[in-house]
Amino acid sequence: MSRIEAKARSAARLAAVQALYQFDMESPELTTLIDEFHRHRLGREIEDVEYLDADVAFFDDLVRGAIARREEIDAVLTARLAEGWSLARLDKTMLQILRAGAYELVARADIGVGTVINEYLDVTHAFFDAREAKFVNGLLDAVAKDVR
């Protein structure tokens, strides 16, 4: 994969987490949500922030797949949370990062475990500090051991 393709996939992952967050908070029609991202966010400039060109097909797969397999993904994540913790206790953005990462681990065997974890660590750093990144690293690593 070329450097440009890798950056397009990274941008798709970040946008997918944002789309999953929006889906979780507002419950829009899935096709409307994806269309909004295609037309207004992917590769666009919003409030002086330029969004990188994203791999649109990959973005679509992440969003559609994570939503379609949400019950399965949530069960995999819940199984690896510490005793007394539930997905409902997690920060909403954190939950979407974990769902997207777990979806890739469950459904995209064509992408290496290390790549998936590193990419979602980068996404985590866009929103959180090192402590949360360690949490994402540990949880996605445990999920990978369960599903691969």
N, C-alpha and C positions, 0 to 999 in steps of 0.2 A: 504494500500500500504506500502510495506516495505521501509526502509531507502535507500536500494540499488536501488530499483525501482524508488523512488523519485529522487535520484541523476541521474539515467539514463534518466529520463524525463527532468531534468534540463539541462543536457548536450545536449539532443536533441533540446531543445528550443534555446540554444545558437547557436548550429550548424545550425538550421533552419534559424535564423536571418542572419547568415553569408551566407547561400545558397541563401536566398532571395536577399541579397545585391548583390551577384555575378550575379544572374539572372537579376536584374534590371540594372546593369552596363554593362554586356557583352551580354545579350540575348542568352545564350547557349541553345541548345536543352535540354528540361527538363530531359529526361531520362539520357542524358550524364552527366548533372550536378549532379543528384542524385547518379548515379553510381560513379562519382568522389569522392563524400563525403563518400560513402560506402567503397570504396577501399583505399582511401588515408587520410581521416580525422577522421572519427568516431573511437575513441578508439586508435588512433595512436599518435606517437610522431613526431612533426614537429619543427625543429629548436630549440631543447631542451625544447619544451613545450609539455607536455603530455596531450592529449585530453582524457577526461573520456569516458568510454564506454557509448554509448548513446542508448536509446530505439529506435532502427532502424525503427520499424513500426510507432512509434509516430512521429519521424523525417519526415518520408515519408508523413504521413498524414498532418503535419503542412505545409510542403513545397508545396505539390500538392494542398492541400486545399486552402491555401492562394493565390496561383497563379490562380487556377480555379475560385475562388470567388473574385478576386481582385477588380472588378468593384463594387460589392456590398459592400465590406469591405471599399473601398475608399469613397464611398458615406456615409457610417455610420460614418467614421472618419471626413469627411469634414463637416457633419452636426453639429459636436460638436467643431469644431475649432472656435476660436474667429473671430469676424467680421474683414475682411481684410486679413485673413490668408488663405493660400491654402496649400495643400500637397506639391506642388512644392517648397514652401519656407522652408520646413523642411530639416534638415540634412538628408542625404541619409540613414545613419545607423539608425537614430531615426525613420524614416519612416518605415523601415523594422521591427523594434521592435514593433511599433504600429500595423502594418499589421498582424504580427504573433499573437500578443495579441488579437486583434479584431477578428481574425479568430477563436481563441479558444472560445471567448465569444459568437460569432455567431453560431458556428457549433459544439462545444463540451460541451453540457449541462451536460455531465457526470463529468465535472471538475468544482469545485466550483469557484465562482467569486473571492473570497479572494485568493485562490491558484493561479489563473491566474494572478491577479494583482501583488501579491508578487513575483511570478516567473519572471515576466517581469521587475519588479523593480530591481531584482538581475541582470538580463541581462543588464539593463540600466547602473547600477553601474560599469559594466565591461568596458563600453565605455565613460561614462559621469560623471559629478559631480552631487551634490544633487539638484541643480536647475532643471536640465533636468529630474531627477527622479520624482520630484514633478509634472512636466508637464505630464509625462507618467502616474503617479498615477491618476491625475485629469481627463485626457482624457479617460483612460480605465475605470475608475469608471463611467463616464458619458455614455460611450458606453454601459457598462453593464446595466445601468438603462434603456437604450433604447431597448436593445435586449433580456433581460431576464425577 
